[in-house]
Amino acid sequence: MIQVHLHVTGKVQGVWFRAYTRDCAIAMKLEGWVRNDRDGSVHIVAVGTKEKIDQFILQVKTGSPQSQVDHVHISEETLSDHNGFEIRK
């Protein structure tokens, strides 16, 4: 299992990006969270197998139908405990 932190920029707020991200993560049985930041970006922490995380990153880069993802910065982190996948405020 690995844990990644994704910082997503582009048109990713007000376009159902967090719900899309949560739905993708739940479908892939990942744990973690997604939240909007004040600067218009989105932060995601996801935990799962390397294979599932790689698939998830491709989905994040695609984005929701209304979004436009310009850049995804990816960093691997130390594993922490999560229970499910949630949208954070």
PyMOL Python script that loads the backbone (N, CA, C, O; Angstrom):
from pymol import cmd

cmd.read_pdbstr("""\
ATOM      1  N   MET A   1       0.841  -1.185   0.000  1.00  0.00           N
ATOM      2  CA  MET A   1       0.000   0.000   0.000  1.00  0.00           C
ATOM      3  C   MET A   1       0.884   1.245   0.000  1.00  0.00           C
ATOM      4  O   MET A   1       1.937   1.287   0.635  1.00  0.00           O
ATOM      5  N   ILE A   2       0.423   2.248  -0.727  1.00  0.00           N
ATOM      6  CA  ILE A   2       1.112   3.535  -0.740  1.00  0.00           C
ATOM      7  C   ILE A   2       0.107   4.655  -0.492  1.00  0.00           C
ATOM      8  O   ILE A   2      -1.099   4.482  -0.670  1.00  0.00           O
ATOM      9  N   GLN A   3       0.629   5.795  -0.082  1.00  0.00           N
ATOM     10  CA  GLN A   3      -0.195   6.990   0.110  1.00  0.00           C
ATOM     11  C   GLN A   3       0.405   8.109  -0.723  1.00  0.00           C
ATOM     12  O   GLN A   3       1.606   8.373  -0.655  1.00  0.00           O
ATOM     13  N   VAL A   4      -0.450   8.772  -1.520  1.00  0.00           N
ATOM     14  CA  VAL A   4       0.014   9.892  -2.327  1.00  0.00           C
ATOM     15  C   VAL A   4      -0.769  11.149  -1.977  1.00  0.00           C
ATOM     16  O   VAL A   4      -1.920  11.097  -1.544  1.00  0.00           O
ATOM     17  N   HIS A   5      -0.101  12.279  -2.181  1.00  0.00           N
ATOM     18  CA  HIS A   5      -0.720  13.587  -2.025  1.00  0.00           C
ATOM     19  C   HIS A   5      -0.705  14.221  -3.408  1.00  0.00           C
ATOM     20  O   HIS A   5       0.349  14.346  -4.032  1.00  0.00           O
ATOM     21  N   LEU A   6      -1.884  14.620  -3.885  1.00  0.00           N
ATOM     22  CA  LEU A   6      -2.010  15.241  -5.195  1.00  0.00           C
ATOM     23  C   LEU A   6      -2.454  16.683  -5.012  1.00  0.00           C
ATOM     24  O   LEU A   6      -3.399  16.961  -4.273  1.00  0.00           O
ATOM     25  N   HIS A   7      -1.773  17.596  -5.685  1.00  0.00           N
ATOM     26  CA  HIS A   7      -2.165  19.005  -5.699  1.00  0.00           C
ATOM     27  C   HIS A   7      -2.569  19.296  -7.143  1.00  0.00           C
ATOM     28  O   HIS A   7      -1.737  19.255  -8.050  1.00  0.00           O
ATOM     29  N   VAL A   8      -3.864  19.591  -7.349  1.00  0.00           N
ATOM     30  CA  VAL A   8      -4.422  19.724  -8.688  1.00  0.00           C
ATOM     31  C   VAL A   8      -4.769  21.182  -8.957  1.00  0.00           C
ATOM     32  O   VAL A   8      -5.458  21.820  -8.161  1.00  0.00           O
ATOM     33  N   THR A   9      -4.284  21.710 -10.090  1.00  0.00           N
ATOM     34  CA  THR A   9      -4.599  23.085 -10.477  1.00  0.00           C
ATOM     35  C   THR A   9      -5.324  23.093 -11.821  1.00  0.00           C
ATOM     36  O   THR A   9      -5.251  22.142 -12.599  1.00  0.00           O
ATOM     37  N   GLY A  10      -6.014  24.184 -12.061  1.00  0.00           N
ATOM     38  CA  GLY A  10      -6.798  24.354 -13.282  1.00  0.00           C
ATOM     39  C   GLY A  10      -8.205  24.787 -12.894  1.00  0.00           C
ATOM     40  O   GLY A  10      -8.407  25.368 -11.827  1.00  0.00           O
ATOM     41  N   LYS A  11      -9.155  24.512 -13.738  1.00  0.00           N
ATOM     42  CA  LYS A  11     -10.561  24.800 -13.430  1.00  0.00           C
ATOM     43  C   LYS A  11     -11.120  23.564 -12.717  1.00  0.00           C
ATOM     44  O   LYS A  11     -11.719  22.687 -13.339  1.00  0.00           O
ATOM     45  N   VAL A  12     -10.908  23.519 -11.387  1.00  0.00           N
ATOM     46  CA  VAL A  12     -11.244  22.320 -10.627  1.00  0.00           C
ATOM     47  C   VAL A  12     -12.160  22.606  -9.436  1.00  0.00           C
ATOM     48  O   VAL A  12     -12.404  21.722  -8.615  1.00  0.00           O
ATOM     49  N   GLN A  13     -12.663  23.823  -9.340  1.00  0.00           N
ATOM     50  CA  GLN A  13     -13.646  24.133  -8.301  1.00  0.00           C
ATOM     51  C   GLN A  13     -14.930  24.607  -8.961  1.00  0.00           C
ATOM     52  O   GLN A  13     -14.902  25.312  -9.970  1.00  0.00           O
ATOM     53  N   GLY A  14     -16.060  24.211  -8.377  1.00  0.00           N
ATOM     54  CA  GLY A  14     -17.358  24.586  -8.919  1.00  0.00           C
ATOM     55  C   GLY A  14     -17.741  23.782 -10.149  1.00  0.00           C
ATOM     56  O   GLY A  14     -18.646  24.170 -10.888  1.00  0.00           O
ATOM     57  N   VAL A  15     -17.057  22.659 -10.376  1.00  0.00           N
ATOM     58  CA  VAL A  15     -17.311  21.839 -11.569  1.00  0.00           C
ATOM     59  C   VAL A  15     -17.464  20.361 -11.209  1.00  0.00           C
ATOM     60  O   VAL A  15     -17.225  19.491 -12.047  1.00  0.00           O
ATOM     61  N   TRP A  16     -17.857  20.076  -9.976  1.00  0.00           N
ATOM     62  CA  TRP A  16     -18.099  18.713  -9.481  1.00  0.00           C
ATOM     63  C   TRP A  16     -16.837  17.863  -9.452  1.00  0.00           C
ATOM     64  O   TRP A  16     -16.917  16.636  -9.503  1.00  0.00           O
ATOM     65  N   PHE A  17     -15.673  18.503  -9.371  1.00  0.00           N
ATOM     66  CA  PHE A  17     -14.411  17.764  -9.373  1.00  0.00           C
ATOM     67  C   PHE A  17     -14.236  16.928  -8.109  1.00  0.00           C
ATOM     68  O   PHE A  17     -13.788  15.784  -8.184  1.00  0.00           O
ATOM     69  N   ARG A  18     -14.585  17.490  -6.941  1.00  0.00           N
ATOM     70  CA  ARG A  18     -14.432  16.720  -5.698  1.00  0.00           C
ATOM     71  C   ARG A  18     -15.341  15.493  -5.695  1.00  0.00           C
ATOM     72  O   ARG A  18     -14.911  14.409  -5.302  1.00  0.00           O
ATOM     73  N   ALA A  19     -16.583  15.648  -6.125  1.00  0.00           N
ATOM     74  CA  ALA A  19     -17.507  14.508  -6.156  1.00  0.00           C
ATOM     75  C   ALA A  19     -17.011  13.454  -7.155  1.00  0.00           C
ATOM     76  O   ALA A  19     -17.079  12.255  -6.883  1.00  0.00           O
ATOM     77  N   TYR A  20     -16.518  13.902  -8.299  1.00  0.00           N
ATOM     78  CA  TYR A  20     -15.959  12.992  -9.301  1.00  0.00           C
ATOM     79  C   TYR A  20     -14.777  12.220  -8.711  1.00  0.00           C
ATOM     80  O   TYR A  20     -14.660  11.008  -8.893  1.00  0.00           O
ATOM     81  N   THR A  21     -13.908  12.940  -8.005  1.00  0.00           N
ATOM     82  CA  THR A  21     -12.733  12.328  -7.383  1.00  0.00           C
ATOM     83  C   THR A  21     -13.150  11.298  -6.343  1.00  0.00           C
ATOM     84  O   THR A  21     -12.629  10.183  -6.315  1.00  0.00           O
ATOM     85  N   ARG A  22     -14.107  11.686  -5.476  1.00  0.00           N
ATOM     86  CA  ARG A  22     -14.594  10.758  -4.455  1.00  0.00           C
ATOM     87  C   ARG A  22     -15.184   9.509  -5.095  1.00  0.00           C
ATOM     88  O   ARG A  22     -14.892   8.394  -4.661  1.00  0.00           O
ATOM     89  N   ASP A  23     -16.009   9.682  -6.120  1.00  0.00           N
ATOM     90  CA  ASP A  23     -16.641   8.536  -6.776  1.00  0.00           C
ATOM     91  C   ASP A  23     -15.609   7.608  -7.406  1.00  0.00           C
ATOM     92  O   ASP A  23     -15.736   6.387  -7.316  1.00  0.00           O
ATOM     93  N   CYS A  24     -14.585   8.181  -8.043  1.00  0.00           N
ATOM     94  CA  CYS A  24     -13.513   7.364  -8.619  1.00  0.00           C
ATOM     95  C   CYS A  24     -12.779   6.592  -7.528  1.00  0.00           C
ATOM     96  O   CYS A  24     -12.501   5.403  -7.679  1.00  0.00           O
ATOM     97  N   ALA A  25     -12.470   7.273  -6.434  1.00  0.00           N
ATOM     98  CA  ALA A  25     -11.736   6.638  -5.338  1.00  0.00           C
ATOM     99  C   ALA A  25     -12.549   5.501  -4.720  1.00  0.00           C
ATOM    100  O   ALA A  25     -12.014   4.424  -4.454  1.00  0.00           O
ATOM    101  N   ILE A  26     -13.822   5.738  -4.496  1.00  0.00           N
ATOM    102  CA  ILE A  26     -14.674   4.696  -3.907  1.00  0.00           C
ATOM    103  C   ILE A  26     -14.785   3.502  -4.847  1.00  0.00           C
ATOM    104  O   ILE A  26     -14.725   2.356  -4.404  1.00  0.00           O
ATOM    105  N   ALA A  27     -14.946   3.763  -6.143  1.00  0.00           N
ATOM    106  CA  ALA A  27     -15.036   2.676  -7.125  1.00  0.00           C
ATOM    107  C   ALA A  27     -13.757   1.834  -7.145  1.00  0.00           C
ATOM    108  O   ALA A  27     -13.803   0.631  -7.403  1.00  0.00           O
ATOM    109  N   MET A  28     -12.616   2.477  -6.872  1.00  0.00           N
ATOM    110  CA  MET A  28     -11.329   1.774  -6.866  1.00  0.00           C
ATOM    111  C   MET A  28     -10.953   1.249  -5.486  1.00  0.00           C
ATOM    112  O   MET A  28      -9.874   0.690  -5.294  1.00  0.00           O
ATOM    113  N   LYS A  29     -11.867   1.438  -4.519  1.00  0.00           N
ATOM    114  CA  LYS A  29     -11.653   0.990  -3.142  1.00  0.00           C
ATOM    115  C   LYS A  29     -10.419   1.641  -2.503  1.00  0.00           C
ATOM    116  O   LYS A  29      -9.659   0.987  -1.788  1.00  0.00           O
ATOM    117  N   LEU A  30     -10.234   2.933  -2.774  1.00  0.00           N
ATOM    118  CA  LEU A  30      -9.161   3.706  -2.152  1.00  0.00           C
ATOM    119  C   LEU A  30      -9.684   4.391  -0.905  1.00  0.00           C
ATOM    120  O   LEU A  30     -10.893   4.550  -0.738  1.00  0.00           O
ATOM    121  N   GLU A  31      -8.788   4.791  -0.038  1.00  0.00           N
ATOM    122  CA  GLU A  31      -9.148   5.572   1.143  1.00  0.00           C
ATOM    123  C   GLU A  31      -8.451   6.913   1.054  1.00  0.00           C
ATOM    124  O   GLU A  31      -7.469   7.067   0.327  1.00  0.00           O
ATOM    125  N   GLY A  32      -8.969   7.898   1.808  1.00  0.00           N
ATOM    126  CA  GLY A  32      -8.345   9.205   1.828  1.00  0.00           C
ATOM    127  C   GLY A  32      -9.367  10.323   1.837  1.00  0.00           C
ATOM    128  O   GLY A  32     -10.457  10.175   2.390  1.00  0.00           O
ATOM    129  N   TRP A  33      -9.007  11.456   1.216  1.00  0.00           N
ATOM    130  CA  TRP A  33      -9.889  12.619   1.214  1.00  0.00           C
ATOM    131  C   TRP A  33      -9.547  13.561   0.068  1.00  0.00           C
ATOM    132  O   TRP A  33      -8.480  13.471  -0.539  1.00  0.00           O
ATOM    133  N   VAL A  34     -10.486  14.473  -0.214  1.00  0.00           N
ATOM    134  CA  VAL A  34     -10.306  15.519  -1.209  1.00  0.00           C
ATOM    135  C   VAL A  34     -10.868  16.812  -0.635  1.00  0.00           C
ATOM    136  O   VAL A  34     -11.886  16.793   0.055  1.00  0.00           O
ATOM    137  N   ARG A  35     -10.201  17.955  -0.920  1.00  0.00           N
ATOM    138  CA  ARG A  35     -10.708  19.238  -0.431  1.00  0.00           C
ATOM    139  C   ARG A  35     -10.301  20.369  -1.372  1.00  0.00           C
ATOM    140  O   ARG A  35      -9.265  20.308  -2.034  1.00  0.00           O
ATOM    141  N   ASN A  36     -11.144  21.402  -1.414  1.00  0.00           N
ATOM    142  CA  ASN A  36     -10.817  22.627  -2.137  1.00  0.00           C
ATOM    143  C   ASN A  36      -9.883  23.472  -1.281  1.00  0.00           C
ATOM    144  O   ASN A  36      -9.972  23.459  -0.054  1.00  0.00           O
ATOM    145  N   ASP A  37      -8.988  24.206  -1.937  1.00  0.00           N
ATOM    146  CA  ASP A  37      -8.156  25.185  -1.249  1.00  0.00           C
ATOM    147  C   ASP A  37      -8.576  26.582  -1.683  1.00  0.00           C
ATOM    148  O   ASP A  37      -9.191  26.758  -2.734  1.00  0.00           O
ATOM    149  N   ARG A  38      -8.242  27.562  -0.872  1.00  0.00           N
ATOM    150  CA  ARG A  38      -8.642  28.948  -1.129  1.00  0.00           C
ATOM    151  C   ARG A  38      -8.061  29.510  -2.419  1.00  0.00           C
ATOM    152  O   ARG A  38      -8.625  30.439  -2.997  1.00  0.00           O
ATOM    153  N   ASP A  39      -6.944  28.961  -2.875  1.00  0.00           N
ATOM    154  CA  ASP A  39      -6.310  29.481  -4.091  1.00  0.00           C
ATOM    155  C   ASP A  39      -6.916  28.921  -5.377  1.00  0.00           C
ATOM    156  O   ASP A  39      -6.420  29.201  -6.468  1.00  0.00           O
ATOM    157  N   GLY A  40      -7.998  28.125  -5.254  1.00  0.00           N
ATOM    158  CA  GLY A  40      -8.667  27.563  -6.428  1.00  0.00           C
ATOM    159  C   GLY A  40      -8.191  26.172  -6.803  1.00  0.00           C
ATOM    160  O   GLY A  40      -8.714  25.565  -7.737  1.00  0.00           O
ATOM    161  N   SER A  41      -7.205  25.665  -6.084  1.00  0.00           N
ATOM    162  CA  SER A  41      -6.700  24.318  -6.362  1.00  0.00           C
ATOM    163  C   SER A  41      -7.439  23.292  -5.514  1.00  0.00           C
ATOM    164  O   SER A  41      -8.260  23.644  -4.667  1.00  0.00           O
ATOM    165  N   VAL A  42      -7.139  22.031  -5.748  1.00  0.00           N
ATOM    166  CA  VAL A  42      -7.725  20.924  -4.993  1.00  0.00           C
ATOM    167  C   VAL A  42      -6.596  20.046  -4.479  1.00  0.00           C
ATOM    168  O   VAL A  42      -5.637  19.765  -5.198  1.00  0.00           O
ATOM    169  N   HIS A  43      -6.716  19.617  -3.229  1.00  0.00           N
ATOM    170  CA  HIS A  43      -5.758  18.683  -2.626  1.00  0.00           C
ATOM    171  C   HIS A  43      -6.445  17.340  -2.418  1.00  0.00           C
ATOM    172  O   HIS A  43      -7.612  17.270  -2.031  1.00  0.00           O
ATOM    173  N   ILE A  44      -5.695  16.282  -2.684  1.00  0.00           N
ATOM    174  CA  ILE A  44      -6.204  14.916  -2.539  1.00  0.00           C
ATOM    175  C   ILE A  44      -5.148  14.088  -1.825  1.00  0.00           C
ATOM    176  O   ILE A  44      -3.961  14.187  -2.134  1.00  0.00           O
ATOM    177  N   VAL A  45      -5.575  13.279  -0.881  1.00  0.00           N
ATOM    178  CA  VAL A  45      -4.728  12.239  -0.298  1.00  0.00           C
ATOM    179  C   VAL A  45      -5.424  10.920  -0.582  1.00  0.00           C
ATOM    180  O   VAL A  45      -6.603  10.750  -0.272  1.00  0.00           O
ATOM    181  N   ALA A  46      -4.686   9.985  -1.175  1.00  0.00           N
ATOM    182  CA  ALA A  46      -5.269   8.689  -1.525  1.00  0.00           C
ATOM    183  C   ALA A  46      -4.330   7.565  -1.095  1.00  0.00           C
ATOM    184  O   ALA A  46      -3.109   7.666  -1.215  1.00  0.00           O
ATOM    185  N   VAL A  47      -4.937   6.494  -0.591  1.00  0.00           N
ATOM    186  CA  VAL A  47      -4.194   5.330  -0.116  1.00  0.00           C
ATOM    187  C   VAL A  47      -4.725   4.094  -0.838  1.00  0.00           C
ATOM    188  O   VAL A  47      -5.934   3.877  -0.919  1.00  0.00           O
ATOM    189  N   GLY A  48      -3.800   3.287  -1.362  1.00  0.00           N
ATOM    190  CA  GLY A  48      -4.186   2.052  -2.042  1.00  0.00           C
ATOM    191  C   GLY A  48      -2.965   1.358  -2.602  1.00  0.00           C
ATOM    192  O   GLY A  48      -1.829   1.737  -2.317  1.00  0.00           O
ATOM    193  N   THR A  49      -3.210   0.341  -3.400  1.00  0.00           N
ATOM    194  CA  THR A  49      -2.097  -0.354  -4.045  1.00  0.00           C
ATOM    195  C   THR A  49      -1.501   0.545  -5.122  1.00  0.00           C
ATOM    196  O   THR A  49      -2.173   1.449  -5.618  1.00  0.00           O
ATOM    197  N   LYS A  50      -0.268   0.306  -5.477  1.00  0.00           N
ATOM    198  CA  LYS A  50       0.397   1.105  -6.520  1.00  0.00           C
ATOM    199  C   LYS A  50      -0.418   1.084  -7.803  1.00  0.00           C
ATOM    200  O   LYS A  50      -0.594   2.120  -8.445  1.00  0.00           O
ATOM    201  N   GLU A  51      -0.914  -0.084  -8.178  1.00  0.00           N
ATOM    202  CA  GLU A  51      -1.697  -0.219  -9.415  1.00  0.00           C
ATOM    203  C   GLU A  51      -2.961   0.648  -9.370  1.00  0.00           C
ATOM    204  O   GLU A  51      -3.261   1.360 -10.329  1.00  0.00           O
ATOM    205  N   LYS A  52      -3.694   0.587  -8.269  1.00  0.00           N
ATOM    206  CA  LYS A  52      -4.928   1.374  -8.131  1.00  0.00           C
ATOM    207  C   LYS A  52      -4.626   2.877  -8.082  1.00  0.00           C
ATOM    208  O   LYS A  52      -5.352   3.680  -8.668  1.00  0.00           O
ATOM    209  N   ILE A  53      -3.559   3.247  -7.384  1.00  0.00           N
ATOM    210  CA  ILE A  53      -3.186   4.660  -7.303  1.00  0.00           C
ATOM    211  C   ILE A  53      -2.816   5.181  -8.692  1.00  0.00           C
ATOM    212  O   ILE A  53      -3.204   6.293  -9.050  1.00  0.00           O
ATOM    213  N   ASP A  54      -2.082   4.407  -9.470  1.00  0.00           N
ATOM    214  CA  ASP A  54      -1.733   4.820 -10.834  1.00  0.00           C
ATOM    215  C   ASP A  54      -2.984   5.035 -11.682  1.00  0.00           C
ATOM    216  O   ASP A  54      -3.060   6.005 -12.437  1.00  0.00           O
ATOM    217  N   GLN A  55      -3.967   4.141 -11.565  1.00  0.00           N
ATOM    218  CA  GLN A  55      -5.233   4.294 -12.295  1.00  0.00           C
ATOM    219  C   GLN A  55      -5.982   5.542 -11.821  1.00  0.00           C
ATOM    220  O   GLN A  55      -6.541   6.285 -12.628  1.00  0.00           O
ATOM    221  N   PHE A  56      -5.985   5.759 -10.517  1.00  0.00           N
ATOM    222  CA  PHE A  56      -6.661   6.912  -9.928  1.00  0.00           C
ATOM    223  C   PHE A  56      -6.040   8.216 -10.433  1.00  0.00           C
ATOM    224  O   PHE A  56      -6.759   9.155 -10.775  1.00  0.00           O
ATOM    225  N   ILE A  57      -4.722   8.274 -10.480  1.00  0.00           N
ATOM    226  CA  ILE A  57      -4.040   9.477 -10.956  1.00  0.00           C
ATOM    227  C   ILE A  57      -4.449   9.788 -12.395  1.00  0.00           C
ATOM    228  O   ILE A  57      -4.639  10.954 -12.743  1.00  0.00           O
ATOM    229  N   LEU A  58      -4.585   8.770 -13.226  1.00  0.00           N
ATOM    230  CA  LEU A  58      -5.051   8.988 -14.606  1.00  0.00           C
ATOM    231  C   LEU A  58      -6.456   9.581 -14.614  1.00  0.00           C
ATOM    232  O   LEU A  58      -6.751  10.467 -15.416  1.00  0.00           O
ATOM    233  N   GLN A  59      -7.328   9.095 -13.723  1.00  0.00           N
ATOM    234  CA  GLN A  59      -8.694   9.637 -13.634  1.00  0.00           C
ATOM    235  C   GLN A  59      -8.672  11.083 -13.164  1.00  0.00           C
ATOM    236  O   GLN A  59      -9.420  11.914 -13.681  1.00  0.00           O
ATOM    237  N   VAL A  60      -7.824  11.394 -12.188  1.00  0.00           N
ATOM    238  CA  VAL A  60      -7.707  12.767 -11.678  1.00  0.00           C
ATOM    239  C   VAL A  60      -7.221  13.689 -12.801  1.00  0.00           C
ATOM    240  O   VAL A  60      -7.732  14.799 -12.955  1.00  0.00           O
ATOM    241  N   LYS A  61      -6.249  13.242 -13.574  1.00  0.00           N
ATOM    242  CA  LYS A  61      -5.727  14.062 -14.671  1.00  0.00           C
ATOM    243  C   LYS A  61      -6.792  14.303 -15.737  1.00  0.00           C
ATOM    244  O   LYS A  61      -6.782  15.344 -16.395  1.00  0.00           O
ATOM    245  N   THR A  62      -7.707  13.354 -15.915  1.00  0.00           N
ATOM    246  CA  THR A  62      -8.810  13.518 -16.864  1.00  0.00           C
ATOM    247  C   THR A  62      -9.823  14.510 -16.318  1.00  0.00           C
ATOM    248  O   THR A  62     -10.290  15.389 -17.042  1.00  0.00           O
ATOM    249  N   GLY A  63     -10.167  14.371 -15.034  1.00  0.00           N
ATOM    250  CA  GLY A  63     -11.093  15.288 -14.371  1.00  0.00           C
ATOM    251  C   GLY A  63     -12.547  15.041 -14.728  1.00  0.00           C
ATOM    252  O   GLY A  63     -12.869  14.228 -15.594  1.00  0.00           O
ATOM    253  N   SER A  64     -13.414  15.763 -14.038  1.00  0.00           N
ATOM    254  CA  SER A  64     -14.846  15.685 -14.301  1.00  0.00           C
ATOM    255  C   SER A  64     -15.143  16.331 -15.657  1.00  0.00           C
ATOM    256  O   SER A  64     -14.322  17.094 -16.168  1.00  0.00           O
ATOM    257  N   PRO A  65     -16.301  16.035 -16.243  1.00  0.00           N
ATOM    258  CA  PRO A  65     -16.599  16.586 -17.572  1.00  0.00           C
ATOM    259  C   PRO A  65     -16.505  18.116 -17.670  1.00  0.00           C
ATOM    260  O   PRO A  65     -16.118  18.637 -18.716  1.00  0.00           O
ATOM    261  N   GLN A  66     -16.848  18.835 -16.608  1.00  0.00           N
ATOM    262  CA  GLN A  66     -16.836  20.294 -16.651  1.00  0.00           C
ATOM    263  C   GLN A  66     -15.481  20.894 -16.265  1.00  0.00           C
ATOM    264  O   GLN A  66     -15.264  22.090 -16.458  1.00  0.00           O
ATOM    265  N   SER A  67     -14.578  20.089 -15.729  1.00  0.00           N
ATOM    266  CA  SER A  67     -13.298  20.609 -15.236  1.00  0.00           C
ATOM    267  C   SER A  67     -12.260  20.690 -16.346  1.00  0.00           C
ATOM    268  O   SER A  67     -12.434  20.137 -17.432  1.00  0.00           O
ATOM    269  N   GLN A  68     -11.182  21.391 -16.044  1.00  0.00           N
ATOM    270  CA  GLN A  68     -10.010  21.422 -16.913  1.00  0.00           C
ATOM    271  C   GLN A  68      -8.791  21.341 -16.006  1.00  0.00           C
ATOM    272  O   GLN A  68      -8.434  22.314 -15.340  1.00  0.00           O
ATOM    273  N   VAL A  69      -8.163  20.190 -15.985  1.00  0.00           N
ATOM    274  CA  VAL A  69      -6.991  19.971 -15.145  1.00  0.00           C
ATOM    275  C   VAL A  69      -5.754  20.458 -15.894  1.00  0.00           C
ATOM    276  O   VAL A  69      -5.431  19.960 -16.973  1.00  0.00           O
ATOM    277  N   ASP A  70      -5.067  21.437 -15.307  1.00  0.00           N
ATOM    278  CA  ASP A  70      -3.848  21.966 -15.923  1.00  0.00           C
ATOM    279  C   ASP A  70      -2.607  21.218 -15.445  1.00  0.00           C
ATOM    280  O   ASP A  70      -1.715  20.920 -16.239  1.00  0.00           O
ATOM    281  N   HIS A  71      -2.549  20.913 -14.147  1.00  0.00           N
ATOM    282  CA  HIS A  71      -1.346  20.273 -13.606  1.00  0.00           C
ATOM    283  C   HIS A  71      -1.701  19.460 -12.363  1.00  0.00           C
ATOM    284  O   HIS A  71      -2.552  19.858 -11.566  1.00  0.00           O
ATOM    285  N   VAL A  72      -1.040  18.324 -12.213  1.00  0.00           N
ATOM    286  CA  VAL A  72      -1.181  17.500 -11.009  1.00  0.00           C
ATOM    287  C   VAL A  72       0.220  17.265 -10.455  1.00  0.00           C
ATOM    288  O   VAL A  72       1.032  16.579 -11.076  1.00  0.00           O
ATOM    289  N   HIS A  73       0.500  17.837  -9.282  1.00  0.00           N
ATOM    290  CA  HIS A  73       1.773  17.590  -8.598  1.00  0.00           C
ATOM    291  C   HIS A  73       1.556  16.393  -7.686  1.00  0.00           C
ATOM    292  O   HIS A  73       0.611  16.377  -6.898  1.00  0.00           O
ATOM    293  N   ILE A  74       2.418  15.395  -7.786  1.00  0.00           N
ATOM    294  CA  ILE A  74       2.254  14.139  -7.058  1.00  0.00           C
ATOM    295  C   ILE A  74       3.433  13.936  -6.123  1.00  0.00           C
ATOM    296  O   ILE A  74       4.587  14.047  -6.536  1.00  0.00           O
ATOM    297  N   SER A  75       3.140  13.637  -4.853  1.00  0.00           N
ATOM    298  CA  SER A  75       4.199  13.273  -3.918  1.00  0.00           C
ATOM    299  C   SER A  75       3.733  12.083  -3.090  1.00  0.00           C
ATOM    300  O   SER A  75       2.573  11.999  -2.686  1.00  0.00           O
ATOM    301  N   GLU A  76       4.657  11.173  -2.848  1.00  0.00           N
ATOM    302  CA  GLU A  76       4.348  10.004  -2.020  1.00  0.00           C
ATOM    303  C   GLU A  76       4.594  10.380  -0.566  1.00  0.00           C
ATOM    304  O   GLU A  76       5.551  11.088  -0.251  1.00  0.00           O
ATOM    305  N   GLU A  77       3.727   9.903   0.311  1.00  0.00           N
ATOM    306  CA  GLU A  77       3.798  10.237   1.735  1.00  0.00           C
ATOM    307  C   GLU A  77       3.852   8.977   2.576  1.00  0.00           C
ATOM    308  O   GLU A  77       3.620   7.871   2.086  1.00  0.00           O
ATOM    309  N   THR A  78       4.161   9.160   3.848  1.00  0.00           N
ATOM    310  CA  THR A  78       4.107   8.070   4.808  1.00  0.00           C
ATOM    311  C   THR A  78       2.651   7.680   5.021  1.00  0.00           C
ATOM    312  O   THR A  78       1.779   8.543   5.127  1.00  0.00           O
ATOM    313  N   LEU A  79       2.394   6.390   5.081  1.00  0.00           N
ATOM    314  CA  LEU A  79       1.025   5.903   5.290  1.00  0.00           C
ATOM    315  C   LEU A  79       0.450   6.419   6.596  1.00  0.00           C
ATOM    316  O   LEU A  79       1.139   6.458   7.615  1.00  0.00           O
ATOM    317  N   SER A  80      -0.811   6.814   6.561  1.00  0.00           N
ATOM    318  CA  SER A  80      -1.545   7.183   7.771  1.00  0.00           C
ATOM    319  C   SER A  80      -2.906   6.501   7.722  1.00  0.00           C
ATOM    320  O   SER A  80      -3.312   5.989   6.679  1.00  0.00           O
ATOM    321  N   ASP A  81      -3.599   6.495   8.838  1.00  0.00           N
ATOM    322  CA  ASP A  81      -4.886   5.804   8.924  1.00  0.00           C
ATOM    323  C   ASP A  81      -5.998   6.621   8.275  1.00  0.00           C
ATOM    324  O   ASP A  81      -6.131   7.819   8.524  1.00  0.00           O
ATOM    325  N   HIS A  82      -6.779   5.971   7.457  1.00  0.00           N
ATOM    326  CA  HIS A  82      -7.973   6.552   6.840  1.00  0.00           C
ATOM    327  C   HIS A  82      -9.086   5.532   6.900  1.00  0.00           C
ATOM    328  O   HIS A  82      -8.836   4.327   6.920  1.00  0.00           O
ATOM    329  N   ASN A  83     -10.303   6.011   6.928  1.00  0.00           N
ATOM    330  CA  ASN A  83     -11.463   5.127   6.931  1.00  0.00           C
ATOM    331  C   ASN A  83     -12.408   5.605   5.849  1.00  0.00           C
ATOM    332  O   ASN A  83     -13.201   6.518   6.077  1.00  0.00           O
ATOM    333  N   GLY A  84     -12.334   5.001   4.676  1.00  0.00           N
ATOM    334  CA  GLY A  84     -13.156   5.425   3.560  1.00  0.00           C
ATOM    335  C   GLY A  84     -12.518   6.577   2.803  1.00  0.00           C
ATOM    336  O   GLY A  84     -11.330   6.856   2.960  1.00  0.00           O
ATOM    337  N   PHE A  85     -13.326   7.245   1.975  1.00  0.00           N
ATOM    338  CA  PHE A  85     -12.862   8.394   1.201  1.00  0.00           C
ATOM    339  C   PHE A  85     -13.895   9.485   1.344  1.00  0.00           C
ATOM    340  O   PHE A  85     -15.076   9.268   1.073  1.00  0.00           O
ATOM    341  N   GLU A  86     -13.458  10.669   1.772  1.00  0.00           N
ATOM    342  CA  GLU A  86     -14.401  11.739   2.071  1.00  0.00           C
ATOM    343  C   GLU A  86     -14.049  13.042   1.395  1.00  0.00           C
ATOM    344  O   GLU A  86     -12.898  13.286   1.033  1.00  0.00           O
ATOM    345  N   ILE A  87     -15.071  13.883   1.231  1.00  0.00           N
ATOM    346  CA  ILE A  87     -14.874  15.250   0.798  1.00  0.00           C
ATOM    347  C   ILE A  87     -14.733  16.083   2.056  1.00  0.00           C
ATOM    348  O   ILE A  87     -15.592  16.041   2.937  1.00  0.00           O
ATOM    349  N   ARG A  88     -13.651  16.840   2.138  1.00  0.00           N
ATOM    350  CA  ARG A  88     -13.432  17.702   3.300  1.00  0.00           C
ATOM    351  C   ARG A  88     -13.692  19.144   2.921  1.00  0.00           C
ATOM    352  O   ARG A  88     -13.496  19.543   1.773  1.00  0.00           O
ATOM    353  N   LYS A  89     -14.134  19.920   3.891  1.00  0.00           N
ATOM    354  CA  LYS A  89     -14.390  21.347   3.675  1.00  0.00           C
ATOM    355  C   LYS A  89     -13.220  22.152   4.123  1.00  0.00           C
ATOM    356  O   LYS A  89     -13.241  23.379   4.024  1.00  0.00           O
TER     357      LYS A  89
END
""", "prot")
cmd.dss("prot")
cmd.show_as("cartoon", "prot")
cmd.util.cbc("prot")
cmd.orient("prot")
